[in-house]
């Protein structure tokens, strides 16, 4: 393990956001120090309630969560997060080793399980594997966003991004099966591709979530586009499947914003759409989201 530990000690993951949920203060503070040496954005919660609030606000890519907590189990928290994002990477920790924990972990799609007391080498290895999967999904659109930011700053033109999520997609998969889910994903992708321009970039962001980059388009134009896509999907008749809807969050680029700023703002707006009942479009504005 010493060799593995040395291999992972200096890894840096500045573009990945982490949420760590742990009730025990000493363990939480110790691991937070370790995480902050590797991640620029680390959010620590003392329980499931705070953890879910931080997840909704910051949309982290990686969750590290203790299984056993006082108010509800970490598995319940993970279930709530999975309902919003199937693709988020999850590392679970626990001092228990009963077989039913492994069964529940598999059912809840936990990516890695680490026994307490936490072995740092094992944890860092799990983190590296999780980050690798995160980057496989995000690197192509990240590169495109970087190029578009440089172009927009050079030419002084606006552009916007739209974060889009299929509402209650987990329930659709459970009721109609994964093949129906795949059909919905393909159909919605086709609808969006037919509605956007050749210069726009549309990509799957993970699970049932998509991201749409609208070139030379301000927030008003992006809002009009998102609303038209929302309406088309709502009215579309899927074969043998109940009505499908989507929620949308929009952020407009302005000078000085990074790609992480843009993605965070669009995700915050998307979360607001979900909180408002879903099947709607929300435009990010600093005034509306301050303090929230």
SULBEL-V128650 format. One record per residue. N is the residue number from 1. PSI is psi in whole degrees, 0 to 359 (NA if undefined). Layout:
[[N/PSI] [N/PSI]]
This chain:
[[1/333] [2/320] [3/315] [4/318] [5/314] [6/325] [7/324] [8/354] [9/324] [10/7] [11/138] [12/133] [13/71] [14/339] [15/5] [16/132] [17/138] [18/136] [19/126] [20/122] [21/117] [22/125] [23/325] [24/119] [25/312] [26/314] [27/319] [28/311] [29/323] [30/313] [31/329] [32/320] [33/319] [34/315] [35/321] [36/343] [37/347] [38/334] [39/140] [40/332] [41/103] [42/126] [43/125] [44/135] [45/147] [46/345] [47/180] [48/324] [49/309] [50/323] [51/316] [52/324] [53/316] [54/323] [55/313] [56/324] [57/318] [58/349] [59/57] [60/157] [61/333] [62/131] [63/127] [64/118] [65/136] [66/139] [67/323] [68/115] [69/165] [70/312] [71/315] [72/161] [73/157] [74/333] [75/323] [76/319] [77/315] [78/321] [79/317] [80/320] [81/319] [82/330] [83/335] [84/331] [85/106] [86/337] [87/351] [88/139] [89/136] [90/126] [91/119] [92/143] [93/149] [94/148] [95/355] [96/154] [97/23] [98/150] [99/327] [100/336] [101/319] [102/322] [103/314] [104/322] [105/319] [106/319] [107/328] [108/8] [109/44] [110/131] [111/322] [112/144] [113/126] [114/124] [115/148] [116/149] [117/140] [118/127] [119/118] [120/321] [121/315] [122/318] [123/314] [124/326] [125/317] [126/320] [127/314] [128/318] [129/321] [130/316] [131/323] [132/316] [133/321] [134/314] [135/328] [136/323] [137/326] [138/339] [139/316] [140/311] [141/329] [142/314] [143/319] [144/318] [145/318] [146/315] [147/320] [148/324] [149/315] [150/319] [151/316] [152/321] [153/324] [154/319] [155/349] [156/30] [157/149] [158/163] [159/162] [160/159] [161/145] [162/120] [163/132] [164/135] [165/135] [166/126] [167/131] [168/41] [169/327] [170/319] [171/323] [172/316] [173/319] [174/322] [175/319] [176/350] [177/159] [178/331] [179/319] [180/322] [181/318] [182/321] [183/318] [184/314] [185/314] [186/317] [187/315] [188/320] [189/318] [190/318] [191/313] [192/315] [193/325] [194/340] [195/335] [196/171] [197/165] [198/331] [199/345] [200/153] [201/125] [202/129] [203/150] [204/133] [205/353] [206/131] [207/236] [208/15] [209/144] [210/161] [211/137] [212/121] [213/120] [214/108] [215/148] [216/41] [217/125] [218/180] [219/327] [220/317] [221/320] [222/322] [223/320] [224/318] [225/313] [226/320] [227/322] [228/319] [229/317] [230/314] [231/318] [232/315] [233/319] [234/323] [235/350] [236/138] [237/104] [238/139] [239/122] [240/22] [241/140] [242/170] [243/136] [244/137] [245/166] [246/153] [247/152] [248/144] [249/138] [250/138] [251/138] [252/137] [253/140] [254/156] [255/131] [256/343] [257/142] [258/171] [259/326] [260/323] [261/311] [262/312] [263/318] [264/316] [265/317] [266/321] [267/323] [268/318] [269/321] [270/317] [271/321] [272/321] [273/319] [274/319] [275/333] [276/1] [277/0] [278/178] [279/46] [280/173] [281/131] [282/131] [283/127] [284/134] [285/139] [286/322] [287/318] [288/331] [289/359] [290/132] [291/356] [292/NA]]
